[in-house]
Amino acid sequence: MASWSVFAAAAPEIAAVGAGLLEEHHLAYLATVRRDGAPRVHPVSPFFVEGRLFVATPPTSPKAGDQQRDGRYAMHCLPGKNDAEFRIRGRSRLLPPGADRDAVIERGPHYARDEDCIFEYDIEEAASANWVNVGQPGTYPVRSRWTERGGAST
């Protein structure tokens, strides 16, 4: 799996859409896998530290248990200007206690607290869509996709 910085270096145009939407809204929807295998969706506030993507989660949150049991996830950003879209999927992992986790909390946003579970999101696939002629006849999307194995395509 690729870190955010590895993905961004391989597919800068797609990553720019995602980073822009996260900076604009500071909110995304995270889908995790429940114990019974069903999907569960959560609003989250992802953040970047040193080219890596994280979410701080209270330890009692269902999303914390889901991710510790099964790290598969999908994340979708809120739409941006002209309905720009961005999504990623891959695996999350809990940062264990130690210097790396402490540095993420120190450099992250004010809401990342010592008692939180800090999850890092590695990326297997990313996709973006930019809509052309929004609100007019003939509106159409320009879609781009990147996979860790196959690279970028439009």
C-alpha positions in Angstrom: 0.0 0.0 0.0 1.1 3.5 -0.7 1.3 6.4 1.8 -0.3 9.7 0.7 3.0 11.1 -0.4 3.8 8.1 -2.6 0.4 8.3 -4.1 0.6 12.1 -4.6 4.0 11.7 -6.3 2.6 9.1 -8.7 -0.7 10.8 -9.4 -0.3 14.6 -8.6 -3.5 15.7 -10.4 -5.7 13.3 -8.6 -4.0 13.9 -5.2 -4.5 17.7 -5.7 -8.3 17.2 -6.0 -8.3 15.2 -2.8 -6.0 17.5 -0.8 -8.0 20.6 -2.0 -11.3 19.1 -0.9 -9.9 18.1 2.5 -8.5 21.6 3.0 -11.7 23.2 1.9 -14.1 21.1 4.0 -12.0 19.3 6.6 -14.6 16.6 6.4 -15.0 13.3 4.6 -17.0 10.1 4.9 -15.2 7.0 6.0 -16.7 3.5 5.3 -15.5 0.7 7.5 -16.5 -3.0 7.8 -18.6 -4.0 10.8 -18.1 -7.2 12.7 -21.0 -8.8 10.7 -19.4 -7.7 7.4 -21.8 -4.9 6.6 -20.5 -1.5 5.7 -20.6 1.4 8.3 -20.2 5.1 7.3 -18.8 7.8 9.5 -18.1 11.5 9.1 -14.4 12.1 9.9 -11.9 15.0 9.8 -8.8 13.6 8.0 -5.5 15.5 8.3 -2.0 15.3 6.9 1.3 15.1 8.7 4.6 14.8 6.8 3.0 13.4 3.7 0.8 10.9 5.5 -3.0 10.8 6.0 -4.5 10.3 9.4 -7.8 10.4 11.4 -8.0 10.8 15.2 -10.8 8.6 16.6 -12.2 8.3 20.1 -11.4 4.8 21.4 -15.1 4.1 22.1 -16.2 5.0 18.6 -17.5 2.0 16.5 -15.1 3.1 13.7 -12.1 2.5 16.0 -13.2 -1.1 16.6 -14.0 -1.7 13.0 -10.6 -0.5 11.9 -8.7 -2.5 14.5 -10.5 -5.7 13.5 -10.5 -5.1 9.8 -8.4 -2.3 8.3 -10.2 -2.1 4.9 -11.7 1.3 4.3 -13.1 3.6 1.7 -13.1 7.4 2.1 -15.1 9.9 0.0 -14.7 13.7 0.3 -17.5 16.2 0.2 -17.9 17.6 -3.3 -16.1 20.8 -4.2 -16.4 23.5 -6.8 -18.3 22.3 -9.8 -19.1 19.1 -7.9 -15.4 17.9 -7.9 -15.2 14.4 -6.4 -12.5 12.4 -4.7 -12.3 8.9 -3.2 -9.7 6.5 -1.9 -9.7 3.0 -0.6 -7.1 0.8 1.0 -6.2 -0.2 4.5 -6.0 1.7 7.7 -3.7 0.9 10.6 -3.6 2.0 14.2 -0.4 3.8 15.2 1.0 2.1 18.3 2.2 4.2 21.3 5.6 5.7 20.7 7.5 8.6 19.1 5.8 8.4 15.7 2.3 8.6 17.2 3.4 11.4 19.6 4.8 13.4 16.6 1.5 13.0 14.7 -0.5 14.2 17.7 1.9 17.1 18.2 1.9 18.2 14.6 -1.7 17.4 13.8 -4.8 19.5 14.4 -5.9 20.6 17.9 -8.6 17.9 18.1 -6.1 15.0 17.9 -5.7 14.0 21.5 -3.5 11.7 23.5 -6.4 9.4 24.4 -7.5 9.0 20.7 -6.8 6.2 18.4 -4.7 7.5 15.6 -5.2 5.7 12.3 -3.0 6.1 9.2 -4.5 5.5 5.8 -2.5 3.7 3.1 -3.9 3.9 -0.4 -4.5 1.1 -2.8 -6.8 3.1 -5.2 -7.8 6.7 -5.7 -10.2 8.4 -8.1 -11.3 11.9 -8.9 -14.0 13.4 -11.2 -14.1 17.0 -12.4 -17.4 18.0 -14.1 -17.4 20.1 -17.2 -20.3 22.5 -18.1 -21.9 22.1 -14.7 -25.5 23.1 -14.7 -25.7 23.3 -18.5 -26.9 20.8 -21.1 -24.1 18.4 -21.9 -22.5 18.3 -18.5 -20.0 15.5 -18.3 -17.4 14.2 -15.9 -13.6 13.9 -16.6 -12.6 10.9 -14.4 -9.1 9.9 -13.4 -8.1 6.8 -11.5 -4.9 5.6 -9.9 -4.1 2.2 -8.5 -1.0 1.1 -6.7 -0.4 -1.7 -9.2 -1.5 0.0 -12.4 -0.7 3.7 -12.1 -2.9 6.5 -13.3 -5.5 6.5 -16.1 -8.1 8.9 -17.4 
